Amino acid sequence: MTRSRAQDPNVCGVTAAIAVIDGKWKTALLWMLESGPHRPAELLRRLPGLSEKVLTQMLREMEGDGIVHRKVYDVRPLKTEYSLTPFGRDLSAALAPLSEWGHRRLERLAAAS
């Protein structure tokens, strides 16, 4: 799904919501930021395989969607932290039932094998 299509007021609400979390890393970042502010290096350490370039891109998109807040401290060296906005916490709460469903699905798959 293109990000521009997700901004179309005539698109399904679920489609618009999924566009905000679409991608390999956004749900993991959202989950990590639920616990509080994190610095970029910390996010990179906790998500092996995530490159700095992709992290920056994902965080910028999430900031543009209003779910992540970027705070830059006026110190040397620069210190930057990312945290969830109230809108981001709303999204996280909305995804909780979907997460529970996903865990139940995984249990069913494990039981079937």
N, C-alpha and C positions, 0 to 999 in steps of 0.2 A: 504494500500500500504506500502510495506517495504521501508525504506529509501535507501537501497542498489539498489532496482529496479529503484528508481527515479534518480539514478546516471548513469544508463545505457544510453549510447549515442543513442541507437536505440529506446528509448521510446518516445512517443508523448510529445511535449513541454508542453502542458497543464498539462499532468500527472506529469511531472517533477516539474512544478510550484506549483501544488496543494500539492505535497509532502512536500514542504517547509512550507506551511501554514496549513497543515493537523493537526487536533486535536481541542479540545474544546477551548483552550486558545490563540493560536497563533494569530488569526486574531484580537482578543481583545487587545492583547499586542501590535501588530503592530499599531492598531488604536490609542492606548494611547501614544505610543512613537512618533507618528507623531507630537504631540504638543511640543516635546522637551525631554530632558533627564529626567529620573525618577530614583529614588532610589528604591531598591527592596521592602522596607517596604511600600512605597507609592503605588506601584503596587498591593501589597497584600491588602491594605486597599480599593483600588478602585475596586477590583475584588473579591467580597465575594464568598466564596466557593473554591477559589484557594489556595492550600496548598503551604507552603514554598518549600517543596520537588519538587512538580510539577513545580512551578515557576522557580526554579533553573534549572531543566531539560529542560524546554522549552527555557529559555534564552540561555543555553549552545548550544542547537541545532540551535537556530537562529543565534548565534554567529558563530557557525561552518559553517552555510550556507552563512555567509558573509552579513547578513542583519541587525545585531545588533552589536554595539560596546560596549565593557565593559571598563569603566575607573575606576581605583582604585586610590584614592588619598592617599598620604603618610602622613596621620594624624592618631591620636589616639582619639577615636576609628576609625577603618577603615571606610572609606566612599567610596561606590561604586555607580556609576551611569551607566545606560544603555541608549543608544541613537541609532537612526537609522543611518546606514552607507549610503553613496550615493546609493549603490546597493539596500538597504532597502527602500529608498525613491523612487527609480525606481519601485520597487515591489508595493509600496503603490499607486503610480500613475497608474500603470497597473490595479490594483484592483478597482479603482474608478468607472469605467463604470459598473463593475460587482455589486458593491454596489448599484449604482443607479438602476440597473435592479432588484436587490433584493427588494429595497424599492417599486418599481412599482408593483412587484409581491404581496407584502404584502398588498398594497392598493387594488389590484384586489380581493384578498382573502377577505378582509374586506368588500368590496362592494358586494360581492357575498353572504355574510352571512346575 
